[in-house]
Amino acid sequence: MRTRLRFACNAFLSLTVAVAGCSKPAPEPQPIAPVQVAPVIRGSIRVIVNAEAVLFPREQANIVPKVTAPVKRFLVNRGDHVKQGQLLAELENRDLVASAQESRGQYEQAASNLRSTAGAVVPEQLTKAQTDVAAARAAMDAAKKLLDNRQQLFEQGALARKLVDEAQVGYAQARAQFETAQQHLQALQSVGKEEQIKTAAAQVESAKGRYDASQAQVTYSEIRSPFAGVVTDRPLYPGELATTGAPLLTVMDVSKIVARINMAQDQARDVKVGNEATMTPSDGGDPVTGKVTVVSPAADANSTTVQVWVTADNPGERLRAGQSVHVSIVAATIDGATIIPAPAVHSNAEGETIVLVVDDKNVAHEKVVEIGAKEPEMVQVVSGVAPGERVITVGGVGLEDKARVRVMKPGEKGPGEKEEKDDDDQDTKDTKGTKAGTPEKKDGKN
């Protein structure tokens, strides 16, 4: 009896172990990830073109002297602000001043000659010619009377023929002299006076031109600023030779700054003059706003890029010529676009652009989307989602397709943020505890 009972107990235990070995453990519940979502909406988004650029001044002048001479003195240093027309430097000009004085004397001499020709010489010649005409006329009249008297006496037989012939010859000579004097007077009255005055006036103009040229040479020895700006370079020192082939000073107007961008043709397609733009210095300085002022009508043959200029005010001259900046140009605005927050966009293992859409059962679904215009905070979705759907903006990294999620309420902290806050609170408590324990340690020593 005992043997049967023991056998039955062993069989029951064996069966129990076998049943336990064949059974499977109960599956663990899948964790639900907390996420933040945002709705897909319709709205306006800007088409922003981003590019790198180098800054140039509004105006720049490498001032090269027009005469070769030693530098007499500089009146400005590098970094000085100057006004338009301000004297910047002087070159040695004593030889030029002497040449200008000589030319001035020649000019004054020619002017004096013109005044004497117009006021004294020509009237004197005219008066003499008139006198000669009057004398010749009187002589001719006298010779005519003598000829007439002798002709009458000859007809009466009281005078020889020879004397009549001599009177005729005298009259002919007197008449010829009268005609010559009259022609000379007419020439002076019609042509001679005007030509002499014109010749004298031409001499004055020629002398004045030489004087102006020599005076200009003196002016070239004075170096002046062509516009208001700041002196950025002064390579020479007083006493050194300034030549006509090398800049003596460089002046820049940086009150406005110009960013020159070599932009790809597909980017430049939407950029137009007048578009708003923002420049951000590469050194982390404050951004400044400006506008597109130039869009080149032709592409560069070597780089196949289009040059675009963005001009902006430069108060305080914070931006410097030659500095690198990042330029963002608002090329256009798209109305009625489907837009979502930028953090909602991810890439999957295949390299596709995706978003995670949460349905009404709080299940995340991976959807491939096509992205259009981009802003720092929002992006345009051309296809893949529809307005009204919810996309995950926080907590979607590493989340699998069709995973269950819990949508956090507005203002609720995520798990990572909560742990970080708990660590900060613990550090604060430890710090307070250390500070509180210090006096007790001192008391123990005392």
Long-range contacts (C-beta under 8 A, 24 or more apart in sequence): 30-403, 30-404, 32-362, 32-404, 32-405, 32-406, 33-395, 33-399, 33-403, 33-404, 33-405, 33-406, 34-395, 34-405, 34-406, 34-408, 34-412, 34-414, 34-415, 35-358, 35-364, 35-392, 35-393, 35-394, 35-395, 35-396, 35-399, 35-405, 35-406, 35-407, 35-408, 36-392, 36-393, 36-394, 36-395, 36-407, 36-408, 36-414, 37-358, 37-390, 37-391, 37-392, 37-393, 37-407, 38-340, 38-341, 38-344, 38-390, 38-391, 38-393, 39-387, 39-388, 39-389, 39-390, 39-391, 40-338, 40-339, 40-340, 40-381, 40-385, 40-386, 40-387, 40-388, 40-389, 40-390, 40-391, 41-338, 41-339, 41-340, 41-387, 42-336, 42-337, 42-338, 42-339, 42-387, 43-336, 43-337, 43-339, 44-333, 44-334, 44-335, 44-336, 44-337, 45-333, 45-334, 45-337, 45-339, 45-373, 45-375, 45-378, 45-379, 45-380, 46-330, 46-331, 46-332, 46-333, 46-334, 46-373, 46-375, 47-270, 47-330, 47-331, 47-332, 47-333, 47-334, 47-373, 48-328, 48-329, 48-330, 48-331, 48-373, 48-374, 48-375, 49-263, 49-267, 49-268, 49-270, 49-271, 49-328, 49-329, 49-331, 50-326, 50-327, 50-328, 50-329, 51-261, 51-263, 51-267, 51-308, 51-326, 51-327, 51-329, 52-261, 52-324, 52-325, 52-326, 52-327, 53-259, 53-260, 53-261, 53-279, 53-310, 53-324, 53-325, 53-326, 53-327, 54-259, 54-260, 54-322, 54-323, 54-324, 54-325, 55-257, 55-258, 55-259, 55-279, 55-319, 55-320, 55-321, 55-322, 55-323, 55-324, 55-325, 56-257, 56-258, 56-259, 56-260, 56-321, 57-229, 57-252, 57-253, 57-254, 57-257, 57-258, 57-321, 58-253, 58-254, 58-255, 58-256, 58-257, 58-258, 58-311, 59-227, 59-229, 59-252, 59-253, 60-250, 60-251, 60-252, 60-253, 60-321, 61-225, 61-226, 61-227, 61-229, 61-250, 61-251, 61-252, 62-247, 62-250, 63-88, 63-223, 63-225, 63-226, 63-247, 63-248, 63-249, 63-250, 63-251, 64-244, 64-245, 64-246, 64-247, 64-248, 65-91, 65-220, 65-221, 65-223, 65-242, 65-243, 65-244, 65-248, 66-220, 66-244, 67-91, 67-96, 67-217, 67-220, 67-221, 67-244, 68-241, 68-242, 68-243, 68-244, 69-93, 69-221, 69-241, 69-242, 70-239, 70-240, 70-241, 70-242, 71-236, 71-237, 71-238, 71-239, 71-240, 71-241, 71-242, 71-248, 72-221, 72-238, 73-238, 74-234, 74-238, 76-231, 76-234, 76-249, 77-231, 77-234, 78-231, 78-232, 78-233, 78-234, 79-230, 79-231, 79-232, 80-230, 80-231, 81-228, 81-229, 81-230, 81-231, 82-225, 82-228, 82-229, 82-230, 82-231, 82-251, 83-225, 83-228, 84-225, 84-226, 84-227, 84-228, 85-224, 85-225, 86-224, 86-225, 87-222, 87-223, 87-224, 88-223, 88-224, 88-225, 88-231, 88-249, 88-251, 89-222, 89-223, 89-248, 89-249, 90-221, 90-222, 90-223, 91-220, 91-221, 91-222, 91-223, 91-242, 92-221, 93-217, 93-218, 93-221, 96-214, 96-217, 96-218, 96-221, 97-218, 99-214, 99-217, 100-211, 100-214, 100-215, 100-217, 100-218, 102-214, 103-207, 103-210, 103-211, 103-213, 103-214, 103-215, 104-211, 104-214, 104-215, 106-207, 106-210, 106-211, 107-204, 107-207, 107-208, 107-210, 107-211, 109-207, 110-200, 110-203, 110-204, 110-206, 110-207, 110-208, 111-204, 111-207, 113-200, 113-203, 113-204, 114-197, 114-200, 114-201, 114-203, 114-204, 117-196, 117-197, 117-199, 117-200, 118-197, 118-200, 121-196, 122-188, 122-192, 122-193, 122-196, 122-197, 125-188, 125-192, 126-185, 126-188, 126-189, 126-193, 129-181, 129-184, 129-185, 129-188, 130-185, 132-181, 132-184, 132-185, 133-178, 133-181, 133-182, 133-184, 133-185, 135-181, 136-174, 136-177, 136-178, 136-180, 136-181, 136-182, 137-178, 139-174, 139-177, 139-178, 140-171, 140-174, 140-175, 140-177, 140-178, 142-174, 143-167, 143-170, 143-171, 143-173, 143-174, 143-175, 144-171, 144-174, 146-170, 146-171, 147-171, 223-248, 223-249, 225-251, 226-251, 227-251, 227-253, 228-253, 228-255, 229-253, 229-254, 229-255, 230-254, 230-317, 232-321, 252-321, 254-314, 254-317, 254-319, 254-320, 254-321, 255-313, 255-314, 255-317, 256-311, 256-312, 256-313, 256-314, 257-311, 257-312, 257-313, 257-314, 257-319, 257-321, 258-293, 258-309, 258-310, 258-311, 259-290, 259-309, 259-310, 259-311, 259-312, 259-325, 259-327, 260-307, 260-308, 260-309, 261-307, 261-308, 261-309, 261-310, 261-327, 262-300, 262-303, 262-305, 262-306, 262-307, 263-305, 263-306, 263-307, 263-308, 264-305, 264-306, 265-299, 265-304, 265-305, 265-306, 268-295, 268-305, 268-306, 268-308, 270-331, 270-332, 271-295, 271-308, 271-329, 271-331, 272-331, 275-329, 275-330, 275-331, 276-329, 276-330, 277-310, 277-312, 277-327, 277-328, 277-329, 277-330, 278-327, 278-328, 279-310, 279-312, 279-319, 279-325, 279-326, 279-327, 280-325, 280-326, 280-327, 280-328, 281-319, 281-323, 281-324, 281-325, 282-323, 282-324, 282-325, 282-326, 283-323, 285-318, 285-319, 286-318, 288-312, 288-313, 288-314, 288-318, 288-319, 292-329, 334-372, 334-373, 334-380, 337-372, 337-373, 337-380, 338-380, 338-381, 338-382, 338-385, 338-386, 338-387, 339-378, 339-379, 339-380, 339-381, 340-378, 340-379, 340-381, 340-385, 340-391, 341-377, 341-378, 341-379, 341-391, 341-393, 342-374, 342-375, 342-376, 342-377, 342-378, 342-379, 343-393, 343-394, 344-391, 344-392, 344-393, 344-396, 345-369, 345-371, 345-379, 346-396, 346-397, 355-381, 355-384, 355-385, 355-391, 355-392, 356-391, 356-392, 356-396, 356-399, 357-385, 357-389, 357-390, 357-391, 357-392, 358-390, 358-391, 358-392, 358-405, 358-407, 362-404, 362-405, 362-406, 362-407, 363-402, 363-403, 363-404, 363-405, 364-392, 364-396, 364-399, 364-400, 364-401, 364-402, 364-403, 364-404, 364-405, 365-401, 365-402, 366-401
